[in-house]
Amino acid sequence: MSTRTVPTLAELRPAPKVLLHDHLDGGLRPATVAELAETTGYQGLPTSDPVELGRWFRDAADSGSLESYLETFAHTCGVMQTEEALVRVAAECAEDLAADGVVYAEVRYAPELFVERGLSLDAVIEAVQAGFTEGERRAAERGHRIRTGTLLCAMRQHARALQIAELAVRYRDAGVVGFDIAGPEAGFPPTRNLDAFEYLRTNNAHFTIHAGEAFGLASIWEAIQHCGAERLGHGVRIVDDVKVAADGQVQLGRLAAYVRDRRIPLEVCPSSNVQTGAAPSIAEHPIGLLARLRFRVTINTDNRLMSDCTLSSEFATLAETFGYGWADVQWFTINALKSAFIDFDERLDLINNVIKPWYAPRL
């Protein structure tokens, strides 16, 4: 990787960046959680003080377990059960990402998690899309250009994947760019949802699959070979199929070689991976080896509230840890844009007219 000057957090913030793996219900502002709890009557919060609440989410997520980590979402989902709340959260999401220099973002959420107070799945989707449109408008007023696309998630432990896949296809001309399955990996393999993936393929729709985070190579193999995933949500356990000898020689197993050769994107979320136990620390995170071996690695936030992070802070942490320079940041960014679920012309426009011109004088 590059040996150029390591950029600081302040320098990274205005850099145009691309985000592919960010959960809407994992990125709320702590103050918004507190305010929505008051206006919607949600009484489950551990505290109503925004500063203390932000700290609580971070500490609660630092469990080393994906299952425990996911429990924090009971509170964010709990305050997102009205159209007004969904519009607000989506608008603020777009504003916050744009202020952090993100020029294209794919934000995912599971519509089925927001129907507890009677909203239909369609109403949920339309409220979120309205919010993103408003957030993009507000960002533009502040001089920040951002394009948002949404991914509809089905929950692994439920049995609604086909229904959610149908919604992703129905709304793909209204801002929904793809589909995903999320939730606990162990015990809920992606092959439980083969009908949904077959439906998506026959309708020429895009999809990614959470795999290789809490569970190992088997989940990655199933996601790719049985389900046909275009991208891997996290995917870091692919490193289990890479052997590094004492002399530094590297040997890729069949699956790792396939993933690298096919340029299957890895939606890597470093801070989140440490919190859930998928990596012991940032310094020991598989991204160091995977990037050096030129897998198609992308850098992502996963859940900005739970990890108390931004995309800029993730890049800053990696730059400080691994010595990444501007050439590396551009490489990760172009990787993400090449892997995005928007059309080729849009991707090319952002690469040639936004990304490369900004980074060129810094390389």
Secondary structure, DSSP 8 states (H G I E B T S, - for coil): ---S----HHHHTTS-EEEEEEEGGG---HHHHHHHHHHHT----S-S-HHHHHHHHHHHHTTS-HHHHHHTHHHHHHT--SHHHHHHHHHHHHHHHHHTTEEEEEEEE-GGGG-TTS--HHHHHHHHHHHHHHHHHHHHHTT---EEEEEEEEETTSS-HHHHHHHHHHTTTTTEEEEEEES--TT--GGGGHHHHHHHHHTT--BEEEESSSS-HHHHHIIIIIT--SEEEE-GGGGGGEEE-TTS-EEE-HHHHHHHHTT--EEE-HHHHHHHTSSS-STT-THHHHHHTT--EEE--B-HHHHT--HHHHHHHHHHHH---HHHHHHHHHHHHHT-SS-HHHHHHHIIIIIHHHHGGG-
